[in-house]
Amino acid sequence: MDDLQQLIDKLQRVEALHARTCFEGERNAAANVMEAIRRRIADCERVDAPTPYKFTLADEWSRKLFVALLRRYQIEPYRLYRQRHTTVMARVSERFVDETLWPEFVELSDVLKDYLNDVTDRVIRAAIHGDGSDIETRDEPAAIPHVPK
């Protein structure tokens, strides 16, 4: 199995975990996972009405993942005029955000970041320079000489 397929399988397992399905067969079927999450959204909305939420994401990769997750759950993402490109608004229940949406996003994001970091390291070592070690940390010198103009 190639790296990309392994990543896709891992992301699907994370989603199945957050659907909180009861049966092994349900954990493996994407349609059942989606239905379980939709039921969770409906359950949360009965207890806690959807309200506008502002999500500030660290980078473009995180924003793309989060928007895709919202759309997958049929939650419409939007941005208000003058908000940064990494800001995403959505009308969701607080309970769904706290119990399902945000924990799932964090876990998916960690998996994706690990994959992207690994790919970046491999490409840099192959195309730029083979030494991928981190930079040295040094003690500060007593004084850095100033050269007059």
C-alpha positions in Angstrom: 0.0 0.0 0.0 1.4 3.4 -0.9 1.8 6.4 1.5 -1.2 8.2 0.1 -3.6 5.3 0.6 -2.2 4.7 4.1 -3.0 8.3 4.9 -6.5 8.1 3.5 -7.2 4.9 5.5 -5.9 6.5 8.7 -8.1 9.6 8.1 -11.1 7.4 7.6 -10.4 5.5 10.8 -10.2 8.8 12.7 -13.6 9.8 11.3 -15.1 6.4 12.2 -13.9 6.9 15.8 -15.5 10.3 16.1 -18.8 8.9 14.7 -19.0 6.9 17.9 -20.6 3.9 16.1 -21.3 0.8 18.1 -20.6 -2.0 15.6 -17.4 -3.0 13.9 -19.2 -3.2 10.5 -20.4 0.4 10.9 -16.9 1.6 11.7 -15.8 0.4 8.3 -18.7 1.7 6.1 -18.4 5.4 5.1 -22.1 5.8 4.6 -22.9 4.5 8.0 -20.3 6.8 9.6 -21.7 9.8 7.9 -25.2 8.9 9.0 -24.0 8.4 12.6 -22.4 11.9 12.6 -25.5 13.5 11.1 -27.5 11.9 14.0 -25.0 13.3 16.4 -25.4 16.8 14.9 -29.2 16.5 15.1 -29.0 15.3 18.8 -26.7 18.2 19.7 -28.9 20.7 17.9 -32.0 19.5 19.9 -30.2 20.3 23.1 -28.1 23.3 22.0 -29.3 25.5 19.1 -26.8 26.3 16.3 -25.1 29.7 16.7 -22.4 31.5 14.7 -19.0 30.2 15.6 -15.7 31.9 14.6 -12.8 29.5 14.0 -9.3 31.0 13.6 -7.0 28.5 11.9 -3.2 28.6 11.9 -2.5 28.1 8.2 -4.0 27.4 4.8 -3.7 23.6 5.2 -5.7 23.7 8.4 -8.3 25.9 6.8 -8.7 23.6 3.8 -9.1 20.6 6.1 -11.6 22.3 8.4 -13.7 23.6 5.5 -13.8 20.2 3.9 -14.9 18.7 7.3 -17.7 21.3 7.7 -18.9 20.6 4.1 -18.9 16.9 4.7 -21.3 17.4 7.5 -23.4 19.7 5.4 -22.5 22.7 7.6 -22.0 25.8 5.4 -18.7 27.6 6.1 -18.4 31.3 5.4 -16.3 34.4 6.2 -17.5 37.9 7.1 -16.3 40.9 5.1 -12.7 41.9 6.2 -12.0 38.7 8.1 -8.7 37.0 7.4 -8.5 34.2 4.9 -7.7 31.7 7.7 -10.9 32.6 9.6 -13.9 30.4 9.1 -17.4 31.0 10.4 -20.1 28.4 10.7 -23.5 28.0 12.5 -23.1 25.0 14.7 -24.1 23.9 18.2 -21.6 24.3 20.9 -22.0 20.7 22.0 -21.2 19.4 18.5 -18.1 21.6 18.3 -16.9 20.5 21.8 -17.7 16.8 21.5 -17.2 16.0 17.9 -16.2 18.6 15.3 -13.2 20.2 17.0 -11.7 17.0 18.5 -12.0 15.3 15.1 -10.5 18.2 13.3 -7.5 18.3 15.7 -6.9 14.6 15.3 -7.2 14.7 11.5 -5.0 17.8 11.4 -2.3 16.1 13.4 -2.3 13.1 11.0 -2.2 15.4 8.0 0.6 17.6 9.4 2.7 14.5 10.2 2.3 13.3 6.6 3.0 16.7 5.1 6.1 17.1 7.3 7.4 13.7 6.2 6.9 14.4 2.5 8.5 17.8 2.9 11.6 16.3 4.6 11.9 13.6 2.0 11.7 16.1 -0.9 14.2 18.5 0.7 16.7 15.7 1.4 16.4 14.4 -2.2 16.3 17.7 -4.1 18.2 20.3 -1.9 20.4 18.8 0.7 20.7 15.4 2.4 21.2 16.8 6.0 17.7 17.2 7.4 18.9 17.7 11.0 17.7 20.7 13.0 19.9 23.7 13.5 22.3 24.1 16.4 21.3 26.1 19.4 24.1 28.2 20.8 24.6 30.3 23.9 24.4 34.0 23.4 27.8 35.8 23.1 28.7 38.3 25.8 28.5 41.1 23.2 28.0 41.2 19.5 30.4 43.8 18.1 28.8 46.8 16.5 30.4 48.1 13.3 30.1 51.9 13.1 28.9 53.5 9.8 
